[in-house]
Amino acid sequence: MRRFVFIAFVVLSALLSSGAPPRWEAVDAPGRIFTEQRAEQEGIDVAVNDSAIYVASQHQVSVKVFTILGQLISQETLPAGTHRLQMSAKGIYILKIGTNITRRVTI
């Protein structure tokens, strides 16, 4: 019984502390957001503005966002267009876009 209570406590603590994962949202973004930390590779633009990460692509692309310690924060396949991920904390993040683009962003 103790073991069950301990496991339930650990699982519940992890769920409550993690909060809701950040979600990507489609935006109609003007070109001016891509003035900071711009990277153009294979038709994909990555930019950071305020506390958000923007990814603009001409085709569907898989995007993963990790903390600097390697913890996966977000993993989604984004359709063509411009998308924004609002970050809740400042820091350094690693973006893995598709199979061969890796980018470090600082918020």
Gaussian input, Z-matrix of N, CA and C with variables (Angstrom, degrees):
# hf/3-21g

backbone

0 1
 N
 C     1     B1
 C     2     B2     1     A1
 N     3     B3     2     A2     1     D1
 C     4     B4     3     A3     2     D2
 C     5     B5     4     A4     3     D3
 N     6     B6     5     A5     4     D4
 C     7     B7     6     A6     5     D5
 C     8     B8     7     A7     6     D6
 N     9     B9     8     A8     7     D7
 C    10    B10     9     A9     8     D8
 C    11    B11    10    A10     9     D9
 N    12    B12    11    A11    10    D10
 C    13    B13    12    A12    11    D11
 C    14    B14    13    A13    12    D12
 N    15    B15    14    A14    13    D13
 C    16    B16    15    A15    14    D14
 C    17    B17    16    A16    15    D15
 N    18    B18    17    A17    16    D16
 C    19    B19    18    A18    17    D17
 C    20    B20    19    A19    18    D18
 N    21    B21    20    A20    19    D19
 C    22    B22    21    A21    20    D20
 C    23    B23    22    A22    21    D21
 N    24    B24    23    A23    22    D22
 C    25    B25    24    A24    23    D23
 C    26    B26    25    A25    24    D24
 N    27    B27    26    A26    25    D25
 C    28    B28    27    A27    26    D26
 C    29    B29    28    A28    27    D27
 N    30    B30    29    A29    28    D28
 C    31    B31    30    A30    29    D29
 C    32    B32    31    A31    30    D30
 N    33    B33    32    A32    31    D31
 C    34    B34    33    A33    32    D32
 C    35    B35    34    A34    33    D33
 N    36    B36    35    A35    34    D34
 C    37    B37    36    A36    35    D35
 C    38    B38    37    A37    36    D36
 N    39    B39    38    A38    37    D37
 C    40    B40    39    A39    38    D38
 C    41    B41    40    A40    39    D39
 N    42    B42    41    A41    40    D40
 C    43    B43    42    A42    41    D41
 C    44    B44    43    A43    42    D42
 N    45    B45    44    A44    43    D43
 C    46    B46    45    A45    44    D44
 C    47    B47    46    A46    45    D45
 N    48    B48    47    A47    46    D46
 C    49    B49    48    A48    47    D47
 C    50    B50    49    A49    48    D48
 N    51    B51    50    A50    49    D49
 C    52    B52    51    A51    50    D50
 C    53    B53    52    A52    51    D51
 N    54    B54    53    A53    52    D52
 C    55    B55    54    A54    53    D53
 C    56    B56    55    A55    54    D54
 N    57    B57    56    A56    55    D55
 C    58    B58    57    A57    56    D56
 C    59    B59    58    A58    57    D57
 N    60    B60    59    A59    58    D58
 C    61    B61    60    A60    59    D59
 C    62    B62    61    A61    60    D60
 N    63    B63    62    A62    61    D61
 C    64    B64    63    A63    62    D62
 C    65    B65    64    A64    63    D63
 N    66    B66    65    A65    64    D64
 C    67    B67    66    A66    65    D65
 C    68    B68    67    A67    66    D66
 N    69    B69    68    A68    67    D67
 C    70    B70    69    A69    68    D68
 C    71    B71    70    A70    69    D69
 N    72    B72    71    A71    70    D70
 C    73    B73    72    A72    71    D71
 C    74    B74    73    A73    72    D72
 N    75    B75    74    A74    73    D73
 C    76    B76    75    A75    74    D74
 C    77    B77    76    A76    75    D75
 N    78    B78    77    A77    76    D76
 C    79    B79    78    A78    77    D77
 C    80    B80    79    A79    78    D78
 N    81    B81    80    A80    79    D79
 C    82    B82    81    A81    80    D80
 C    83    B83    82    A82    81    D81
 N    84    B84    83    A83    82    D82
 C    85    B85    84    A84    83    D83
 C    86    B86    85    A85    84    D84
 N    87    B87    86    A86    85    D85
 C    88    B88    87    A87    86    D86
 C    89    B89    88    A88    87    D87
 N    90    B90    89    A89    88    D88
 C    91    B91    90    A90    89    D89
 C    92    B92    91    A91    90    D90
 N    93    B93    92    A92    91    D91
 C    94    B94    93    A93    92    D92
 C    95    B95    94    A94    93    D93
 N    96    B96    95    A95    94    D94
 C    97    B97    96    A96    95    D95
 C    98    B98    97    A97    96    D96
 N    99    B99    98    A98    97    D97
 C   100   B100    99    A99    98    D98
 C   101   B101   100   A100    99    D99
 N   102   B102   101   A101   100   D100
 C   103   B103   102   A102   101   D101
 C   104   B104   103   A103   102   D102
 N   105   B105   104   A104   103   D103
 C   106   B106   105   A105   104   D104
 C   107   B107   106   A106   105   D105
 N   108   B108   107   A107   106   D106
 C   109   B109   108   A108   107   D107
 C   110   B110   109   A109   108   D108
 N   111   B111   110   A110   109   D109
 C   112   B112   111   A111   110   D110
 C   113   B113   112   A112   111   D111
 N   114   B114   113   A113   112   D112
 C   115   B115   114   A114   113   D113
 C   116   B116   115   A115   114   D114
 N   117   B117   116   A116   115   D115
 C   118   B118   117   A117   116   D116
 C   119   B119   118   A118   117   D117
 N   120   B120   119   A119   118   D118
 C   121   B121   120   A120   119   D119
 C   122   B122   121   A121   120   D120
 N   123   B123   122   A122   121   D121
 C   124   B124   123   A123   122   D122
 C   125   B125   124   A124   123   D123
 N   126   B126   125   A125   124   D124
 C   127   B127   126   A126   125   D125
 C   128   B128   127   A127   126   D126
 N   129   B129   128   A128   127   D127
 C   130   B130   129   A129   128   D128
 C   131   B131   130   A130   129   D129
 N   132   B132   131   A131   130   D130
 C   133   B133   132   A132   131   D131
 C   134   B134   133   A133   132   D132
 N   135   B135   134   A134   133   D133
 C   136   B136   135   A135   134   D134
 C   137   B137   136   A136   135   D135
 N   138   B138   137   A137   136   D136
 C   139   B139   138   A138   137   D137
 C   140   B140   139   A139   138   D138
 N   141   B141   140   A140   139   D139
 C   142   B142   141   A141   140   D140
 C   143   B143   142   A142   141   D141
 N   144   B144   143   A143   142   D142
 C   145   B145   144   A144   143   D143
 C   146   B146   145   A145   144   D144
 N   147   B147   146   A146   145   D145
 C   148   B148   147   A147   146   D146
 C   149   B149   148   A148   147   D147
 N   150   B150   149   A149   148   D148
 C   151   B151   150   A150   149   D149
 C   152   B152   151   A151   150   D150
 N   153   B153   152   A152   151   D151
 C   154   B154   153   A153   152   D152
 C   155   B155   154   A154   153   D153
 N   156   B156   155   A155   154   D154
 C   157   B157   156   A156   155   D155
 C   158   B158   157   A157   156   D156
 N   159   B159   158   A158   157   D157
 C   160   B160   159   A159   158   D158
 C   161   B161   160   A160   159   D159
 N   162   B162   161   A161   160   D160
 C   163   B163   162   A162   161   D161
 C   164   B164   163   A163   162   D162
 N   165   B165   164   A164   163   D163
 C   166   B166   165   A165   164   D164
 C   167   B167   166   A166   165   D165
 N   168   B168   167   A167   166   D166
 C   169   B169   168   A168   167   D167
 C   170   B170   169   A169   168   D168
 N   171   B171   170   A170   169   D169
 C   172   B172   171   A171   170   D170
 C   173   B173   172   A172   171   D171
 N   174   B174   173   A173   172   D172
 C   175   B175   174   A174   173   D173
 C   176   B176   175   A175   174   D174
 N   177   B177   176   A176   175   D175
 C   178   B178   177   A177   176   D176
 C   179   B179   178   A178   177   D177
 N   180   B180   179   A179   178   D178
 C   181   B181   180   A180   179   D179
 C   182   B182   181   A181   180   D180
 N   183   B183   182   A182   181   D181
 C   184   B184   183   A183   182   D182
 C   185   B185   184   A184   183   D183
 N   186   B186   185   A185   184   D184
 C   187   B187   186   A186   185   D185
 C   188   B188   187   A187   186   D186
 N   189   B189   188   A188   187   D187
 C   190   B190   189   A189   188   D188
 C   191   B191   190   A190   189   D189
 N   192   B192   191   A191   190   D190
 C   193   B193   192   A192   191   D191
 C   194   B194   193   A193   192   D192
 N   195   B195   194   A194   193   D193
 C   196   B196   195   A195   194   D194
 C   197   B197   196   A196   195   D195
 N   198   B198   197   A197   196   D196
 C   199   B199   198   A198   197   D197
 C   200   B200   199   A199   198   D198
 N   201   B201   200   A200   199   D199
 C   202   B202   201   A201   200   D200
 C   203   B203   202   A202   201   D201
 N   204   B204   203   A203   202   D202
 C   205   B205   204   A204   203   D203
 C   206   B206   205   A205   204   D204
 N   207   B207   206   A206   205   D205
 C   208   B208   207   A207   206   D206
 C   209   B209   208   A208   207   D207
 N   210   B210   209   A209   208   D208
 C   211   B211   210   A210   209   D209
 C   212   B212   211   A211   210   D210
 N   213   B213   212   A212   211   D211
 C   214   B214   213   A213   212   D212
 C   215   B215   214   A214   213   D213
 N   216   B216   215   A215   214   D214
 C   217   B217   216   A216   215   D215
 C   218   B218   217   A217   216   D216
 N   219   B219   218   A218   217   D217
 C   220   B220   219   A219   218   D218
 C   221   B221   220   A220   219   D219
 N   222   B222   221   A221   220   D220
 C   223   B223   222   A222   221   D221
 C   224   B224   223   A223   222   D222
 N   225   B225   224   A224   223   D223
 C   226   B226   225   A225   224   D224
 C   227   B227   226   A226   225   D225
 N   228   B228   227   A227   226   D226
 C   229   B229   228   A228   227   D227
 C   230   B230   229   A229   228   D228
 N   231   B231   230   A230   229   D229
 C   232   B232   231   A231   230   D230
 C   233   B233   232   A232   231   D231
 N   234   B234   233   A233   232   D232
 C   235   B235   234   A234   233   D233
 C   236   B236   235   A235   234   D234
 N   237   B237   236   A236   235   D235
 C   238   B238   237   A237   236   D236
 C   239   B239   238   A238   237   D237
 N   240   B240   239   A239   238   D238
 C   241   B241   240   A240   239   D239
 C   242   B242   241   A241   240   D240
 N   243   B243   242   A242   241   D241
 C   244   B244   243   A243   242   D242
 C   245   B245   244   A244   243   D243
 N   246   B246   245   A245   244   D244
 C   247   B247   246   A246   245   D245
 C   248   B248   247   A247   246   D246
 N   249   B249   248   A248   247   D247
 C   250   B250   249   A249   248   D248
 C   251   B251   250   A250   249   D249
 N   252   B252   251   A251   250   D250
 C   253   B253   252   A252   251   D251
 C   254   B254   253   A253   252   D252
 N   255   B255   254   A254   253   D253
 C   256   B256   255   A255   254   D254
 C   257   B257   256   A256   255   D255
 N   258   B258   257   A257   256   D256
 C   259   B259   258   A258   257   D257
 C   260   B260   259   A259   258   D258
 N   261   B261   260   A260   259   D259
 C   262   B262   261   A261   260   D260
 C   263   B263   262   A262   261   D261
 N   264   B264   263   A263   262   D262
 C   265   B265   264   A264   263   D263
 C   266   B266   265   A265   264   D264
 N   267   B267   266   A266   265   D265
 C   268   B268   267   A267   266   D266
 C   269   B269   268   A268   267   D267
 N   270   B270   269   A269   268   D268
 C   271   B271   270   A270   269   D269
 C   272   B272   271   A271   270   D270
 N   273   B273   272   A272   271   D271
 C   274   B274   273   A273   272   D272
 C   275   B275   274   A274   273   D273
 N   276   B276   275   A275   274   D274
 C   277   B277   276   A276   275   D275
 C   278   B278   277   A277   276   D276
 N   279   B279   278   A278   277   D277
 C   280   B280   279   A279   278   D278
 C   281   B281   280   A280   279   D279
 N   282   B282   281   A281   280   D280
 C   283   B283   282   A282   281   D281
 C   284   B284   283   A283   282   D282
 N   285   B285   284   A284   283   D283
 C   286   B286   285   A285   284   D284
 C   287   B287   286   A286   285   D285
 N   288   B288   287   A287   286   D286
 C   289   B289   288   A288   287   D287
 C   290   B290   289   A289   288   D288
 N   291   B291   290   A290   289   D289
 C   292   B292   291   A291   290   D290
 C   293   B293   292   A292   291   D291
 N   294   B294   293   A293   292   D292
 C   295   B295   294   A294   293   D293
 C   296   B296   295   A295   294   D294
 N   297   B297   296   A296   295   D295
 C   298   B298   297   A297   296   D296
 C   299   B299   298   A298   297   D297
 N   300   B300   299   A299   298   D298
 C   301   B301   300   A300   299   D299
 C   302   B302   301   A301   300   D300
 N   303   B303   302   A302   301   D301
 C   304   B304   303   A303   302   D302
 C   305   B305   304   A304   303   D303
 N   306   B306   305   A305   304   D304
 C   307   B307   306   A306   305   D305
 C   308   B308   307   A307   306   D306
 N   309   B309   308   A308   307   D307
 C   310   B310   309   A309   308   D308
 C   311   B311   310   A310   309   D309
 N   312   B312   311   A311   310   D310
 C   313   B313   312   A312   311   D311
 C   314   B314   313   A313   312   D312
 N   315   B315   314   A314   313   D313
 C   316   B316   315   A315   314   D314
 C   317   B317   316   A316   315   D315
 N   318   B318   317   A317   316   D316
 C   319   B319   318   A318   317   D317
 C   320   B320   319   A319   318   D318

   B1=1.4448
   B2=1.5283
   B3=1.3400
   B4=1.4668
   B5=1.5253
   B6=1.3172
   B7=1.4666
   B8=1.5309
   B9=1.3198
   B10=1.4591
   B11=1.5248
   B12=1.2986
   B13=1.4645
   B14=1.5271
   B15=1.3149
   B16=1.4572
   B17=1.5275
   B18=1.3324
   B19=1.4644
   B20=1.5304
   B21=1.3149
   B22=1.4614
   B23=1.5266
   B24=1.3265
   B25=1.4527
   B26=1.5256
   B27=1.3251
   B28=1.4657
   B29=1.5269
   B30=1.3268
   B31=1.4609
   B32=1.5256
   B33=1.3105
   B34=1.4584
   B35=1.5265
   B36=1.3200
   B37=1.4652
   B38=1.5216
   B39=1.3113
   B40=1.4648
   B41=1.5208
   B42=1.3210
   B43=1.4604
   B44=1.5208
   B45=1.3109
   B46=1.4585
   B47=1.5154
   B48=1.3104
   B49=1.4616
   B50=1.5181
   B51=1.3204
   B52=1.4570
   B53=1.5192
   B54=1.3187
   B55=1.4522
   B56=1.5172
   B57=1.2964
   B58=1.4581
   B59=1.5221
   B60=1.3124
   B61=1.4670
   B62=1.5245
   B63=1.3220
   B64=1.4621
   B65=1.5225
   B66=1.3307
   B67=1.4658
   B68=1.5257
   B69=1.3104
   B70=1.4580
   B71=1.5143
   B72=1.3406
   B73=1.4524
   B74=1.5214
   B75=1.3232
   B76=1.4634
   B77=1.5232
   B78=1.3289
   B79=1.4646
   B80=1.5188
   B81=1.3228
   B82=1.4653
   B83=1.5093
   B84=1.3121
   B85=1.4590
   B86=1.5188
   B87=1.3203
   B88=1.4657
   B89=1.5224
   B90=1.3179
   B91=1.4552
   B92=1.5115
   B93=1.3384
   B94=1.4651
   B95=1.5209
   B96=1.3275
   B97=1.4620
   B98=1.5178
   B99=1.3272
   B100=1.4495
   B101=1.5231
   B102=1.3173
   B103=1.4630
   B104=1.5179
   B105=1.3391
   B106=1.4599
   B107=1.5214
   B108=1.3176
   B109=1.4569
   B110=1.5344
   B111=1.3167
   B112=1.4604
   B113=1.5188
   B114=1.2983
   B115=1.4701
   B116=1.5127
   B117=1.2867
   B118=1.4595
   B119=1.5193
   B120=1.3052
   B121=1.4556
   B122=1.5202
   B123=1.2996
   B124=1.4599
   B125=1.5276
   B126=1.3349
   B127=1.4582
   B128=1.5052
   B129=1.3306
   B130=1.4609
   B131=1.5255
   B132=1.3271
   B133=1.4607
   B134=1.5169
   B135=1.3355
   B136=1.4587
   B137=1.5085
   B138=1.3367
   B139=1.4567
   B140=1.5157
   B141=1.3291
   B142=1.4555
   B143=1.5210
   B144=1.3197
   B145=1.4462
   B146=1.5191
   B147=1.3169
   B148=1.4623
   B149=1.5280
   B150=1.3125
   B151=1.4645
   B152=1.5288
   B153=1.3216
   B154=1.4629
   B155=1.5198
   B156=1.3289
   B157=1.4604
   B158=1.5230
   B159=1.3244
   B160=1.4592
   B161=1.5243
   B162=1.3216
   B163=1.4526
   B164=1.5233
   B165=1.3305
   B166=1.4614
   B167=1.5183
   B168=1.3212
   B169=1.4546
   B170=1.5291
   B171=1.3067
   B172=1.4542
   B173=1.5255
   B174=1.3189
   B175=1.4544
   B176=1.5291
   B177=1.3142
   B178=1.4592
   B179=1.5226
   B180=1.3351
   B181=1.4552
   B182=1.5350
   B183=1.3217
   B184=1.4589
   B185=1.5293
   B186=1.3451
   B187=1.4627
   B188=1.5243
   B189=1.3337
   B190=1.4632
   B191=1.5203
   B192=1.3323
   B193=1.4638
   B194=1.5222
   B195=1.3495
   B196=1.4546
   B197=1.5292
   B198=1.3385
   B199=1.4518
   B200=1.5180
   B201=1.3225
   B202=1.4583
   B203=1.5333
   B204=1.3280
   B205=1.4672
   B206=1.5288
   B207=1.3425
   B208=1.4559
   B209=1.5115
   B210=1.3298
   B211=1.4641
   B212=1.5283
   B213=1.3311
   B214=1.4618
   B215=1.5247
   B216=1.3385
   B217=1.4636
   B218=1.5226
   B219=1.3232
   B220=1.4595
   B221=1.5246
   B222=1.3213
   B223=1.4628
   B224=1.5138
   B225=1.3389
   B226=1.4567
   B227=1.5187
   B228=1.3176
   B229=1.4520
   B230=1.5217
   B231=1.3312
   B232=1.4523
   B233=1.5283
   B234=1.3350
   B235=1.4656
   B236=1.5274
   B237=1.3155
   B238=1.4602
   B239=1.5233
   B240=1.3246
   B241=1.4608
   B242=1.5155
   B243=1.3255
   B244=1.4602
   B245=1.5174
   B246=1.3290
   B247=1.4659
   B248=1.5249
   B249=1.3392
   B250=1.4565
   B251=1.5227
   B252=1.3376
   B253=1.4538
   B254=1.5159
   B255=1.3292
   B256=1.4592
   B257=1.5244
   B258=1.3296
   B259=1.4606
   B260=1.5227
   B261=1.3232
   B262=1.4610
   B263=1.5179
   B264=1.3248
   B265=1.4694
   B266=1.5196
   B267=1.3094
   B268=1.4573
   B269=1.5174
   B270=1.3304
   B271=1.4442
   B272=1.5110
   B273=1.3115
   B274=1.4586
   B275=1.5253
   B276=1.3174
   B277=1.4521
   B278=1.5263
   B279=1.3123
   B280=1.4588
   B281=1.5229
   B282=1.3399
   B283=1.4598
   B284=1.5172
   B285=1.2940
   B286=1.4664
   B287=1.5166
   B288=1.3228
   B289=1.4570
   B290=1.5205
   B291=1.3150
   B292=1.4598
   B293=1.5175
   B294=1.3212
   B295=1.4622
   B296=1.5190
   B297=1.3458
   B298=1.4619
   B299=1.5233
   B300=1.3403
   B301=1.4665
   B302=1.5124
   B303=1.3206
   B304=1.4620
   B305=1.5265
   B306=1.3278
   B307=1.4633
   B308=1.5196
   B309=1.3341
   B310=1.4762
   B311=1.5126
   B312=1.3401
   B313=1.4617
   B314=1.5212
   B315=1.3156
   B316=1.4599
   B317=1.5181
   B318=1.3053
   B319=1.4651
   B320=1.5129
   A1=110.93
   A2=116.18
   A3=119.71
   A4=111.09
   A5=114.15
   A6=119.31
   A7=110.50
   A8=116.97
   A9=121.40
   A10=111.18
   A11=118.56
   A12=122.29
   A13=109.58
   A14=117.71
   A15=121.42
   A16=110.96
   A17=116.73
   A18=120.51
   A19=110.22
   A20=117.45
   A21=121.11
   A22=110.71
   A23=117.25
   A24=121.34
   A25=111.63
   A26=117.21
   A27=121.45
   A28=110.60
   A29=117.53
   A30=121.14
   A31=110.43
   A32=117.75
   A33=121.46
   A34=111.34
   A35=117.52
   A36=121.27
   A37=111.14
   A38=117.16
   A39=120.66
   A40=111.15
   A41=117.06
   A42=120.08
   A43=111.84
   A44=117.74
   A45=120.99
   A46=112.64
   A47=118.17
   A48=120.46
   A49=112.68
   A50=118.03
   A51=120.09
   A52=112.39
   A53=118.74
   A54=121.12
   A55=110.69
   A56=115.78
   A57=120.36
   A58=109.56
   A59=117.07
   A60=119.09
   A61=110.17
   A62=117.47
   A63=119.27
   A64=110.22
   A65=116.26
   A66=121.39
   A67=110.13
   A68=116.15
   A69=122.17
   A70=108.09
   A71=116.88
   A72=120.95
   A73=109.35
   A74=116.24
   A75=120.99
   A76=108.65
   A77=116.65
   A78=121.37
   A79=109.69
   A80=114.96
   A81=121.32
   A82=105.20
   A83=116.36
   A84=120.93
   A85=111.53
   A86=116.11
   A87=118.30
   A88=110.20
   A89=117.46
   A90=122.47
   A91=113.96
   A92=118.48
   A93=120.45
   A94=114.05
   A95=118.91
   A96=118.35
   A97=111.74
   A98=116.92
   A99=120.02
   A100=112.21
   A101=116.58
   A102=120.43
   A103=112.12
   A104=118.29
   A105=121.87
   A106=110.16
   A107=117.10
   A108=123.44
   A109=112.13
   A110=116.29
   A111=120.45
   A112=110.86
   A113=115.66
   A114=121.50
   A115=108.06
   A116=117.06
   A117=121.59
   A118=109.05
   A119=116.69
   A120=122.23
   A121=107.35
   A122=116.89
   A123=122.12
   A124=112.80
   A125=117.57
   A126=120.82
   A127=114.25
   A128=118.47
   A129=122.33
   A130=108.52
   A131=116.50
   A132=122.13
   A133=108.61
   A134=116.86
   A135=123.16
   A136=107.42
   A137=116.95
   A138=120.13
   A139=109.93
   A140=114.41
   A141=121.56
   A142=106.79
   A143=116.64
   A144=121.51
   A145=107.71
   A146=116.88
   A147=122.83
   A148=109.15
   A149=117.84
   A150=119.96
   A151=111.05
   A152=116.48
   A153=120.45
   A154=110.54
   A155=114.43
   A156=122.29
   A157=106.45
   A158=116.30
   A159=122.24
   A160=109.61
   A161=115.79
   A162=121.83
   A163=107.12
   A164=116.08
   A165=121.51
   A166=107.64
   A167=115.69
   A168=120.31
   A169=109.77
   A170=115.24
   A171=120.80
   A172=111.59
   A173=116.82
   A174=121.29
   A175=109.35
   A176=116.70
   A177=121.81
   A178=109.85
   A179=116.74
   A180=120.15
   A181=109.57
   A182=115.68
   A183=122.44
   A184=108.59
   A185=116.89
   A186=121.34
   A187=109.45
   A188=115.17
   A189=121.96
   A190=107.71
   A191=116.83
   A192=122.21
   A193=107.57
   A194=115.61
   A195=122.04
   A196=109.64
   A197=116.64
   A198=119.64
   A199=107.33
   A200=116.80
   A201=120.58
   A202=110.79
   A203=116.89
   A204=121.28
   A205=112.49
   A206=116.64
   A207=120.04
   A208=115.82
   A209=118.41
   A210=120.99
   A211=109.18
   A212=116.77
   A213=121.98
   A214=109.31
   A215=116.63
   A216=121.68
   A217=110.73
   A218=116.26
   A219=120.51
   A220=109.18
   A221=115.20
   A222=121.41
   A223=107.25
   A224=116.57
   A225=120.56
   A226=110.47
   A227=115.35
   A228=121.97
   A229=106.18
   A230=115.98
   A231=121.54
   A232=110.13
   A233=117.23
   A234=119.16
   A235=109.82
   A236=117.01
   A237=120.99
   A238=109.96
   A239=115.59
   A240=120.81
   A241=110.74
   A242=115.67
   A243=122.02
   A244=108.78
   A245=115.80
   A246=121.72
   A247=109.76
   A248=115.42
   A249=121.80
   A250=109.81
   A251=115.52
   A252=122.53
   A253=106.85
   A254=116.70
   A255=122.09
   A256=108.44
   A257=116.93
   A258=121.71
   A259=109.33
   A260=116.82
   A261=120.88
   A262=112.70
   A263=117.64
   A264=120.47
   A265=110.62
   A266=115.31
   A267=120.27
   A268=108.68
   A269=115.77
   A270=119.57
   A271=111.49
   A272=115.55
   A273=122.78
   A274=107.48
   A275=116.00
   A276=122.21
   A277=109.53
   A278=116.04
   A279=122.98
   A280=107.76
   A281=116.70
   A282=122.55
   A283=108.68
   A284=117.05
   A285=122.57
   A286=105.20
   A287=115.43
   A288=121.17
   A289=108.32
   A290=115.70
   A291=120.35
   A292=110.14
   A293=116.09
   A294=119.83
   A295=113.48
   A296=117.94
   A297=117.70
   A298=115.76
   A299=118.43
   A300=119.89
   A301=108.42
   A302=116.40
   A303=122.20
   A304=106.35
   A305=115.71
   A306=120.03
   A307=109.51
   A308=115.27
   A309=120.70
   A310=107.61
   A311=116.28
   A312=120.16
   A313=109.02
   A314=115.19
   A315=121.62
   A316=109.03
   A317=115.57
   A318=120.95
   A319=108.22
   D1=-41.82
   D2=178.78
   D3=-59.23
   D4=-42.39
   D5=-179.19
   D6=-61.26
   D7=-43.83
   D8=178.65
   D9=-62.25
   D10=-44.19
   D11=179.29
   D12=-63.03
   D13=-42.63
   D14=179.65
   D15=-62.97
   D16=-45.73
   D17=179.51
   D18=-63.31
   D19=-43.75
   D20=178.95
   D21=-61.86
   D22=-40.29
   D23=178.43
   D24=-63.43
   D25=-44.61
   D26=-179.96
   D27=-63.69
   D28=-45.14
   D29=-179.67
   D30=-64.50
   D31=-44.97
   D32=179.54
   D33=-63.61
   D34=-41.16
   D35=177.83
   D36=-62.57
   D37=-42.13
   D38=179.46
   D39=-64.58
   D40=-41.15
   D41=179.64
   D42=-66.57
   D43=-41.67
   D44=-178.95
   D45=-71.81
   D46=-34.98
   D47=-177.51
   D48=-78.35
   D49=-25.80
   D50=-176.35
   D51=-75.75
   D52=-29.83
   D53=-178.36
   D54=66.49
   D55=-172.04
   D56=179.09
   D57=-79.88
   D58=136.30
   D59=178.18
   D60=-68.61
   D61=148.38
   D62=177.79
   D63=-65.05
   D64=148.28
   D65=-177.67
   D66=-118.81
   D67=141.90
   D68=174.86
   D69=-76.64
   D70=141.94
   D71=176.15
   D72=-133.43
   D73=142.05
   D74=178.48
   D75=-74.24
   D76=139.22
   D77=179.77
   D78=-135.67
   D79=154.00
   D80=169.36
   D81=-95.02
   D82=93.63
   D83=-172.04
   D84=-100.07
   D85=130.90
   D86=173.35
   D87=-70.79
   D88=159.71
   D89=-178.10
   D90=-61.69
   D91=-18.69
   D92=-175.71
   D93=-68.61
   D94=-17.91
   D95=179.33
   D96=-70.67
   D97=-18.77
   D98=-176.26
   D99=-94.19
   D100=34.86
   D101=178.30
   D102=-94.26
   D103=-22.98
   D104=-179.25
   D105=-102.98
   D106=134.55
   D107=174.96
   D108=48.46
   D109=46.48
   D110=-177.49
   D111=-77.25
   D112=137.37
   D113=176.38
   D114=-136.97
   D115=123.14
   D116=178.74
   D117=-114.81
   D118=111.40
   D119=177.57
   D120=-142.08
   D121=125.50
   D122=176.00
   D123=54.61
   D124=37.99
   D125=178.37
   D126=74.22
   D127=21.46
   D128=-179.96
   D129=-119.38
   D130=127.45
   D131=175.89
   D132=-108.77
   D133=137.06
   D134=176.50
   D135=-124.58
   D136=133.79
   D137=179.64
   D138=-146.75
   D139=157.05
   D140=176.20
   D141=-124.05
   D142=132.24
   D143=178.85
   D144=-144.98
   D145=123.38
   D146=-176.27
   D147=58.30
   D148=-115.18
   D149=-178.61
   D150=-117.94
   D151=33.70
   D152=-178.33
   D153=-131.19
   D154=150.82
   D155=174.04
   D156=-108.67
   D157=130.27
   D158=179.15
   D159=-112.74
   D160=138.50
   D161=174.35
   D162=-131.11
   D163=123.54
   D164=176.34
   D165=-117.45
   D166=129.79
   D167=-177.47
   D168=-140.50
   D169=150.19
   D170=178.45
   D171=-88.24
   D172=-6.21
   D173=-179.88
   D174=-146.49
   D175=168.84
   D176=178.58
   D177=-61.16
   D178=137.42
   D179=-176.21
   D180=-145.10
   D181=145.16
   D182=176.67
   D183=-90.97
   D184=130.90
   D185=-177.94
   D186=-128.81
   D187=131.10
   D188=173.80
   D189=-122.15
   D190=138.69
   D191=177.74
   D192=-120.27
   D193=127.84
   D194=-179.55
   D195=-120.99
   D196=152.66
   D197=168.60
   D198=-74.69
   D199=170.18
   D200=179.36
   D201=-64.47
   D202=-20.32
   D203=178.73
   D204=-88.87
   D205=-0.07
   D206=176.11
   D207=95.02
   D208=4.95
   D209=179.55
   D210=-78.55
   D211=127.67
   D212=179.70
   D213=-71.51
   D214=124.27
   D215=-179.89
   D216=-100.59
   D217=-43.12
   D218=-176.82
   D219=-147.18
   D220=142.50
   D221=176.26
   D222=-143.96
   D223=114.38
   D224=-179.43
   D225=-148.44
   D226=157.65
   D227=170.56
   D228=-103.77
   D229=116.70
   D230=-175.38
   D231=-98.47
   D232=136.91
   D233=174.63
   D234=-73.48
   D235=172.03
   D236=178.46
   D237=-58.42
   D238=144.64
   D239=179.83
   D240=130.15
   D241=-167.48
   D242=179.97
   D243=-107.98
   D244=132.28
   D245=-177.10
   D246=-132.00
   D247=149.05
   D248=-177.83
   D249=-124.56
   D250=137.87
   D251=173.33
   D252=-118.46
   D253=110.29
   D254=179.88
   D255=-79.44
   D256=120.88
   D257=-178.05
   D258=-94.23
   D259=140.24
   D260=-177.98
   D261=-88.13
   D262=-18.76
   D263=-177.50
   D264=-132.29
   D265=143.54
   D266=174.75
   D267=-73.86
   D268=151.94
   D269=178.81
   D270=159.21
   D271=-166.75
   D272=178.73
   D273=-108.77
   D274=130.14
   D275=-178.23
   D276=-126.33
   D277=153.92
   D278=177.37
   D279=-113.02
   D280=126.54
   D281=176.44
   D282=-105.54
   D283=132.04
   D284=173.49
   D285=-116.19
   D286=113.14
   D287=-176.26
   D288=-114.29
   D289=121.49
   D290=-176.69
   D291=64.66
   D292=-142.50
   D293=-177.81
   D294=-104.49
   D295=-18.13
   D296=-172.98
   D297=-132.18
   D298=12.66
   D299=177.16
   D300=-115.40
   D301=122.28
   D302=174.81
   D303=-126.51
   D304=132.54
   D305=-174.88
   D306=-138.89
   D307=135.69
   D308=174.86
   D309=-96.95
   D310=130.22
   D311=177.77
   D312=-125.44
   D313=145.20
   D314=179.16
   D315=-116.95
   D316=128.93
   D317=178.31
   D318=-114.75

